[in-house]
Amino acid sequence: LWYLTGAVAAIYLMYLCLKLEMKISHICLLALVLYLIGLSGDAYRGLTRPLEDTALLGSLIRGYRRTYRYTRNGIFMGYPFVALGGMLSLHPPKLSRRALALGFALSLLGLFSEALALHHFQIPADCNMYLMLPPVVLFLFCLARQLPLKDSPLWPWLRKMSLMLYLLHMPVFSLLSAGNNLLKDAGIADLNTWLFLLTTLGSLILGWLILSLSRFRPFRWLRLLYT
């Protein structure tokens, strides 16, 4: 799954930047440049596609796409968010909870507006990177840090469940897609528009079942999936 490999690549690049003793401002500038390059191959590819026909960049872009296919990897997407985390650790914004909530609401509205506009004009090649995504993440992260949460046995369970969802969503989606293709070929039904909800529900049920069974001695080997 590309999230883990993206995190490895992003952290290694950050390690190299720190070994070179780059300033945080230079690290953030590099993150911005890389994120904009990633945008050009993702949600904004429709606007930058003419560059693929130029003599200077065409062969470079085509070579990259033959190897990696997407720009949602650790360099163009992972590194900017790792850099954002580093910046927040050094310079946390001193804003009230109300200001953070307002910033999150406005940036989320901007993200939805941006996505709707891009899809209306059929610009995206993929739907992972948007201009308004970093502000949404920034405000949401800072807002979450300020929420007072008492200790609860629910939090460790949710951490395990989040890992279960991460590991299970693709197998569940693949099974549902295969079943949907069989139903379509038989002329019974087409569940394509429901696949997201069915995948979410199926992953939650299967994850809950694994966590529940792993508490019993005959099924303790299931703990290997989340420990």
Buried (B, 14 or more C-beta within 10 A) or exposed (E): EBEEEBBEBBEEBBEEBEEEEBEBEEBBEBBEEBBBBBBBBBBBBEBBBEBBEEEEEEEEBEEEEEEBEBBBBBBBBBBBBBBBBBBBEEEEEEBEEEBBBBBBEBBBEBBEEBBEEBEEEEBBBEEBBBBBBBBBBBBBBBBEEEEEEEEEEEEEEEEBBEBBBBBBBEEBBEEBBEEBEEBEEEEEEEBEEEBEEBBBEBBBEBBEEBBEBBEEEEEEEBBEBBE
